[in-house]
């Protein structure tokens, strides 16, 4: 019964993840009116699914990191109650943010959930050093790097255009924009799917390949059915953008997330994507700082919210 509950809860987490995350890769397409909402979400769904399937072969490091092993003792990391508490807490945290229109990090939610259940189970025996090195530090650095690179890439493109007066080929820019959006979505599927799959691998009936496909389908459904509010926040509320700004932001996001996936670093696609969009908006002086600060607050609250829900859920499952 516990394993069935874990499977269903993991599907719920994957659905919530898709609802909050799937549109992030194509937000600049819709925001710059390069495409309609429908075209953007379909492109995101296809490329995210492709990234999820590719993760079967290349993302073993992330599966290991998010199984909980190393952060908490193996006896707890392998327990169904621990996994159920983590999955429920992360899923609820992400879904609440989605319904409010806030793009948050599933990575951060999972980190908080692992921490909360681990603290209840073993107190201060949680490996805080590993938590800081492999989770907190990348999560803090990724948006800062993305803002800097987003601003830098867009400034460089403006400088080149102003100095050499290069002709602007809109069709070429739009094509590159679509490709870059696909790369971002592909990278997100590559980076996020292993984190969720790691939570159901204690179920003997699941291979890594079967788990990847199941989670990828649930993520796709979440994006198709419940991504509208986050889409508006990402595409329109952070900053207005033109085609070149959107392309610049997507290049930064795609490169950073793919590099992180290659080295097993659990960066947040959300933080990188929001950071790069905000960065290009800063150069264009069109950012909505109030919205950005609200998003930052939602990021700050993500970890403790997931930790509290996870700790309570784990205690209830023990009772």
C-alpha positions in Angstrom: 0.0 0.0 0.0 2.9 2.4 0.8 4.5 1.7 -2.5 1.2 2.4 -4.4 0.9 5.6 -2.4 4.5 6.6 -3.3 3.8 6.0 -7.0 0.7 8.1 -7.0 2.3 10.9 -5.0 5.3 10.9 -7.4 2.9 11.3 -10.4 1.3 14.2 -8.5 4.8 15.8 -8.0 5.6 15.3 -11.7 2.3 16.9 -12.7 2.9 19.9 -10.4 6.4 20.2 -11.8 5.2 20.3 -15.4 2.5 22.9 -14.5 5.1 25.2 -12.9 8.1 24.5 -15.1 7.2 23.4 -18.6 6.5 26.9 -19.9 9.7 28.5 -18.6 11.7 27.5 -21.5 9.4 29.1 -24.0 8.3 32.1 -21.9 10.4 34.5 -24.1 8.7 33.2 -27.3 5.3 34.2 -25.9 6.5 37.3 -24.2 8.1 38.7 -27.3 5.1 37.6 -29.4 7.3 35.4 -31.5 4.6 32.7 -31.1 1.2 32.2 -29.6 0.7 30.6 -26.2 -0.6 27.3 -27.8 2.4 27.0 -30.1 4.8 27.8 -27.3 3.4 25.2 -24.9 3.3 22.5 -27.5 6.9 23.2 -28.5 7.9 23.1 -24.8 6.0 19.8 -24.2 7.7 18.1 -27.1 11.3 19.3 -26.3 10.9 18.7 -22.5 9.8 15.1 -23.2 12.8 14.6 -25.4 15.1 15.9 -22.7 13.4 13.6 -20.1 14.0 10.5 -22.3 17.6 11.6 -22.9 18.1 11.8 -19.2 17.8 8.0 -19.0 21.3 7.8 -20.4 23.1 10.8 -19.1 21.8 12.0 -15.7 22.8 9.3 -13.3 24.6 11.8 -11.0 21.3 13.7 -10.3 19.4 10.4 -9.6 22.0 9.7 -6.9 21.9 13.2 -5.4 18.2 13.3 -5.0 17.6 9.8 -3.6 18.4 11.3 -0.2 21.4 9.1 0.3 24.3 10.9 1.8 22.0 13.6 3.2 20.4 11.2 5.6 21.3 7.7 6.8 20.6 4.9 4.3 18.0 3.3 6.6 15.9 6.4 6.2 16.8 7.2 2.5 15.5 3.7 1.5 12.3 3.9 3.5 8.9 4.3 1.7 7.7 6.7 4.4 10.6 9.0 3.8 10.0 9.1 0.1 6.3 9.6 0.4 6.8 12.5 2.8 9.3 14.1 0.5 7.2 13.7 -2.7 3.9 15.0 -1.1 5.6 18.0 0.5 7.4 19.0 -2.7 4.3 18.4 -4.9 2.1 20.5 -2.6 4.6 23.3 -2.4 5.0 23.5 -6.2 1.3 23.3 -6.8 0.5 26.1 -4.4 3.0 28.3 -6.1 1.6 27.4 -9.5 -1.9 28.3 -8.5 -0.6 31.7 -7.3 1.3 32.2 -10.5 4.8 32.1 -8.9 7.6 30.2 -10.8 9.5 28.3 -8.1 12.1 25.6 -8.1 11.2 21.9 -7.8 14.8 21.4 -6.9 14.5 23.8 -4.0 11.2 22.1 -3.0 12.8 18.7 -3.0 15.7 19.9 -1.1 13.5 21.4 1.6 11.4 18.2 1.8 14.4 16.0 2.2 15.7 18.3 4.9 12.3 18.4 6.8 11.8 14.6 6.8 15.4 14.0 7.6 15.3 16.4 10.6 12.2 14.7 12.0 13.8 11.2 11.5 17.3 11.8 12.7 17.5 15.4 14.0 20.8 17.1 13.5 22.4 13.9 11.9 21.4 15.4 8.6 24.5 16.0 6.5 24.4 19.8 6.4 27.8 20.1 4.8 26.7 18.0 1.8 23.4 20.0 1.7 25.3 23.3 1.4 27.9 22.1 -1.1 25.6 20.2 -3.6 22.3 22.0 -3.2 22.2 25.4 -1.5 25.3 26.9 -3.1 24.3 26.1 -6.7 20.8 27.3 -6.0 22.1 30.6 -4.7 24.7 31.2 -7.4 22.6 30.2 -10.5 20.3 33.3 -10.6 23.2 35.7 -9.9 25.2 34.2 -12.7 22.2 34.2 -15.0 21.4 37.9 -14.4 25.0 38.9 -15.1 25.2 36.8 -18.3 21.8 37.8 -19.5 22.6 41.5 -19.2 26.1 40.9 -20.7 24.9 38.9 -23.7 22.2 41.4 -24.6 24.5 44.4 -24.0 27.1 42.7 -26.4 24.4 42.2 -29.1 23.4 45.9 -28.8 27.0 47.0 -29.0 27.7 44.9 -32.1 24.6 46.1 -33.8 25.3 49.8 -33.0 29.0 49.6 -34.0 28.6 47.7 -37.3 25.0 48.4 -38.1 24.3 44.8 -39.0 21.1 44.2 -40.9 18.4 42.5 -38.7 17.0 39.4 -40.2 13.8 38.8 -38.2 13.1 35.4 -39.7 16.6 34.2 -38.7 16.3 35.6 -35.2 12.9 34.0 -34.8 14.3 30.6 -36.0 17.2 30.9 -33.5 14.7 31.9 -30.8 12.7 28.8 -31.4 15.8 26.6 -31.3 17.1 28.2 -28.1 13.7 27.8 -26.5 13.7 24.1 -27.4 17.2 23.8 -26.0 16.1 25.3 -22.7 13.1 23.0 -22.5 15.2 20.0 -23.4 17.7 21.0 -20.7 14.9 21.3 -18.2 13.6 17.8 -19.0 17.2 16.5 -18.8 17.8 18.2 -15.4 14.5 17.7 -13.6 13.3 14.3 -14.6 16.0 12.3 -12.7 15.3 14.2 -9.5 11.7 13.0 -9.5 12.5 9.5 -10.8 15.0 9.0 -7.9 12.1 9.0 -5.5 10.3 5.9 -7.0 13.3 3.7 -7.7 12.8 1.9 -4.4 9.8 0.3 -6.1 11.2 -2.9 -7.5 8.8 -2.9 -10.5 10.4 0.3 -11.9 13.5 0.4 -14.0 15.2 3.8 -14.6 13.9 3.7 -18.1 10.3 3.0 -17.1 10.4 5.6 -14.4 11.7 8.2 -16.8 8.9 7.6 -19.3 6.2 7.6 -16.7 7.4 10.8 -15.1 7.8 12.5 -18.5 4.2 11.8 -19.4 2.9 13.3 -16.1 5.1 16.3 -16.5 3.8 16.9 -20.0 0.2 16.7 -18.8 0.8 19.2 -16.1 2.3 21.7 -18.5 -0.5 21.3 -21.0 -3.3 21.7 -18.5 -2.1 24.1 -15.8 0.7 26.4 -16.9 -1.2 29.5 -17.8 -0.6 31.6 -14.6 3.1 30.9 -14.5 3.2 31.6 -18.2 1.8 35.1 -17.7 4.3 35.9 -14.9 7.3 34.7 -16.8 6.3 36.1 -20.2 4.8 39.5 -19.3 5.1 40.5 -15.7 8.9 40.4 -15.1 9.7 42.6 -18.1 8.5 43.3 -21.6 10.9 42.0 -24.2 11.7 42.0 -27.8 13.0 39.2 -30.0 16.7 39.9 -29.4 16.2 40.0 -25.6 14.3 36.8 -25.6 16.9 35.0 -27.7 19.7 36.4 -25.4 17.9 35.1 -22.2 17.3 31.7 -23.7 20.9 31.2 -24.8 22.1 31.9 -21.2 19.5 29.6 -19.7 20.2 26.7 -22.0 23.9 26.8 -21.7 23.9 27.1 -17.9 21.4 24.3 -17.3 23.0 21.9 -19.8 26.5 22.4 -18.2 24.9 21.8 -14.7 23.3 18.6 -15.9 26.6 17.4 -17.4 28.4 17.8 -14.0 25.5 16.6 -11.8 24.9 20.1 -10.2 21.2 20.6 -9.2 20.7 24.1 -10.4 17.2 25.4 -10.8 16.0 26.0 -14.3 13.6 28.4 -12.7 16.2 30.6 -11.1 18.4 30.6 -14.2 15.4 31.4 -16.5 14.0 34.2 -14.3 17.5 35.6 -13.7 18.4 35.7 -17.4 15.0 37.4 -18.3 15.5 39.9 -15.5 19.1 40.5 -16.7 18.1 41.4 -20.3 15.2 43.5 -18.8 17.7 45.5 -16.7 19.6 46.6 -19.8 16.3 47.6 -21.5 15.2 49.4 -18.3 11.8 47.7 -18.5 11.9 45.4 -15.5 9.0 45.2 -13.0 11.1 45.1 -9.7 8.0 44.6 -7.6 7.1 41.4 -9.3 10.8 40.3 -9.2 10.9 40.9 -5.4 7.6 38.9 -5.0 9.2 36.0 -6.9 12.3 36.3 -4.8 10.1 36.0 -1.6 8.4 32.9 -3.0 11.9 31.4 -3.5 12.9 32.2 0.1 9.7 30.6 1.4 10.0 27.5 -0.8 12.5 25.5 1.3 11.0 26.1 4.7 7.4 25.5 3.4 8.4 22.2 1.9 10.5 21.2 5.0 7.5 21.9 7.4 5.0 19.9 5.2 7.5 17.1 4.8 8.3 16.9 8.5 4.6 16.8 9.5 3.8 14.2 6.8 6.6 12.0 7.9 5.6 12.1 11.5 2.0 11.3 10.5 3.1 8.3 8.5 5.1 7.0 11.4 2.0 7.3 13.8 
